[in-house]
């Protein structure tokens, strides 16, 4: 059971690493609000008491209080509701916060400040969601009541001009802190759901691959087994010629199975067409060619099985035979077809060497009912490929 709990804790920590910046924004906001409140009561009491040492003492209490709350906040990053309410190492911090509240309350003659420090430390403990909400509501009401008591008393720090703003901040602090931590919990839950969804998608993809391989190989292996079994029976009867035909048919079935497996692997290894185009542009730029790319937002809907190899082959041609300084790639949907074009300012002397590659592109495109157009100008060379929209991706 301990091992399972430890695995869950490590998993939670791994999830929060991906959104670490948001966590630091969250905790920084809470600590900043605490520091502002501590600075307000320090300056306010320094003016109200007329004694610099009392202001310094109030400020020192504020520093101790903020320092106590930082570990309580840090623990929340990887918390689990199955953890204890308060870890043993945090008990002294809660007691120090309570003692600091008592000192500050006596010093400033304020029930509100005396209650605020331990109340804020308490709400940062590992309460369950429902209990935490009810606790915050009760403590907020208690702080508001303490504010009313201080105001009725007419003395202490809240009698100073501008003190109502300090009191309002004190009453809001527990709710603000818990709201920030709740937002962090929501963000962690969303991130966990995102990771789980990506893992599920990967699992479903692997299952689909396994199913396709099973169907493909199972069919061919069954046919091959039947053909070899028939060849064996024919040989037993002395019909060597017929048996040889079955062996040859089995060899063809093996070749079909091999090719089918290769096609299946190629289909699953192929990258989205937008990535193919971006990679081609980056490759040209890395080679010193000023490459520009234009493609629509739905570029991945284009038939990647056909255009992917075309993009790779034409990019290779530019790198191998170009010698120019500029290249332009574009993909667009035009009149019921996908139109891919690559143009560059290569030297004309290299044109005679790219015939084989262009012939291969032409055959590939013609097989799906598309067309290839090659334009040779004195200072530019362009390859345009169009394939119908209905071609399977």
Steps between C-alpha positions, in 0.01 A plus 500: 500500500787734578653435163173588330474824699858588411435437129193723512700775669778480240236511226344812648840668523578412137170652391563827683842541340331569167315800643770620738483862383132523593576359843761766569261771383239363740721478807664835422161670492407363843835592654485846343156560651630385841800733470276796409283439808809469723642823355168678557474403867870584552474853361157560651606395849828691477293817442229413754736409785751776437777259595737375235585187698135393504482537122819295464360232731177485299707470182710220650181312589388543141825358365472197730138445398572515126797265547273251680240498225749433215562131594124452548443627146781294350359178643174568318666459159516122524229443758258210503178483698619166640792678672468597869338831583832643612841337464702475820770728365240774445353498851766741636422743218133508589586554868742781410228666288259477794760646737577778254130581483480522877799735514367719220151510649630614839743745345245669272197454728317325215293183514497497122879482456534257787253263335620550143843337531392162644182497286700543182742223599210267580328541162826403327497154659402193301122522539268320263321725253162512673648546846736772379214699349294488821808585706579805287144625528505458879839668541404786270191558714715484814746756357214729404365469854846580643513808275164609641624447856813705432294777342264506798795522739621814330867444579796314369631487146156512334432845649763651270396671177527261206472191721171383336697401190732290716200340670332423169817333372525294819144374464552410133837326541384145591243495219748637247765247596261205483359623169853511355575148625166377366591640159830312519314177585273552198801559277669181626179304436481637145866418439448150635202456268708623206777252575250217546335589169833497316589164654160361405544624144843336482356175637215507249749564220713205608188283517403608150847419369490160670157431350611598151816287524298206633244526220764541231739228614225265613339503155825448310632232736175307473515513119867397498429208735219377275714533188790307653265234635353457155851483348592225747193293406570547130857383543379190686283417200790554262358819344829687518406773250181596682683491834767734360228744393366509857848562638541789258160635606610476864814697415284770340286507814813548711604792277150651532515466879841664511389790282180539698699521822729762349205706379342476844820613669538787255145615567553515874844658476390781271496847651213750458530689175537833681806355676637372169474849349649668808787250503567565131514875559730460802729265307532748214566787740766297678670453161515876450195532273251778575191277512143626541197283576130558441244243613140505626391418853349171380817381327489169687182410311698472177598147385830462684564149364537654153631850569737407783747313276456770234599770748805306613612423145460855371678642804788262437512614136528863608784417737680271255461691174392848597797717574266797540420729789119495506226240523126525547268220612124522502198276553146604419158357425404598144190387305448170680869410509802552721770699325860478618767720344870544562702756305864602523751715312738218419746503210373363170798269453370265767165435332609196306597310813164490677305297244484174701362668808236686304401182317446327834288790622300492178425127536400537863266791426351335190405191701250708702365699205715808556732687271855633501605827340866601468583856403852592390577867461842659432540604864250279687376145524164388639325170565122504536304195616123474519313206654123461545351579839336158526836317507535310827740665740 
